[in-house]
C-alpha cells in the first residue's frame, strides 16, 4: 500500500517507481494506492494498481476495526 494525498499519481504511474520496484522485488502482483479523490483500476509493469480516495480507505479501516469480532485492542 502507498498512501498519497494527490490525484496526480493516477495518471503518472512512473512517479511511483519506488513502489513499482518494491512490488517487483517482493513479487507482488497488486497494490493499493490512496488518492485525494479518484477511484481507478489500471495495470502497468505487470502490477494491478487500485487507486482509492484516502477518505474512503480510512472510513473502511475504522469501520472494520469497530465492527470486528475481536475487539481486544479496544479495551
GIFEN-V705911 format. One line per field, one symbol per residue. ss: DSSP state (~ for helix, > for strand, _ for the rest). Layout:
BEGIN
ss=???
END
This chain:
BEGIN
ss=_>_____~~~~_~~~~~~~~~~~~~____>>>>>>____>>>>>__>>>>>>>~~~~~~~~~~~~~_____~~~_
END
